[in-house]
Amino acid sequence: MAGEAEAAHAWDAEAYDRTVSIVTRLGAGVLELLAPRPGLRVLDLGCGTGHLTAEIAAAGADVIGIDAAPSMIARARALYPHLRFEVARGEDFTLAAPVDAVFSNAALHWMTRPAVVAACVARALVPGGRFVAEMGGHGNVATVVAALRQALAEEGVPPAAQPRPWYFPSIPEYATLLEQAGFEVTYMHLFDRPTPLDDCPAGAADWVRLFGGAFLAAVPPARHDAVAARVAALVRPTLYRNGRWFADYRRLRFVAVRRAS
């Protein structure tokens, strides 16, 4: 979930690694779709702290990781100094030469100009190259978002002034967008994935502090902890079960091939 956070959200890369290692573990399924191998040239878009980039490299592929957050790239370079990482945005990155595949896990939903991103990805691929990714899909964290909006309203922030930092598309919406960008969609699946927050000691409140920075920025810093606690109280009846916190994730996973013309 690193990707391209809004300016209001300053990523703490070390805290990200400590609390959401599950992001890397859950990336295994989309990594299988990529099927990295020796000789494959890959761009990891929204690479975060580089753990999946390193797995792609370990399979023998030639990979570069990019992320818009300098803190993420700094940590990725520290963890994997033998790999190449660059600070770049999904909307306007450029490569010296096109790649065979663009891979992305838990990042595209942070990029709120998706048509621009898709066009940039298409330009980065050779004809027949693959765009393989997983992102938040329609309905992702709907319970948490509703609670965030209620908590902000209680703080006096009207709906019109509340942020919209994420893009969670449906299958028809995103398939159409990719086709308009020059792709043929060969696989797309939207599915529920309730995700345990075992790495977050305070459960939903920690999740809000880590990922809800744009929402918290709408209130004074002195109120951030109170808002996070209020969100946790609102979602607890639904997202706290048998002694464990969960996030109500819905994921959109896809493979799209760049058409030759």
PyMOL commands that set and color helices and strands:
alter all, ss='L'
color gray80, all
select helices_A, chain A and resi 13-19+22-26+28-34+51-58+70-79+108-110+114-124+142-154+159-161+171-180+204-211+213-216+221-239
alter helices_A, ss='H'
color red, helices_A
select strands_A, chain A and resi 41-45+62-67+84-87+99-105+125-136+183-196+240-241+244-258
alter strands_A, ss='S'
color yellow, strands_A
deselect
rebuild
show_as cartoon
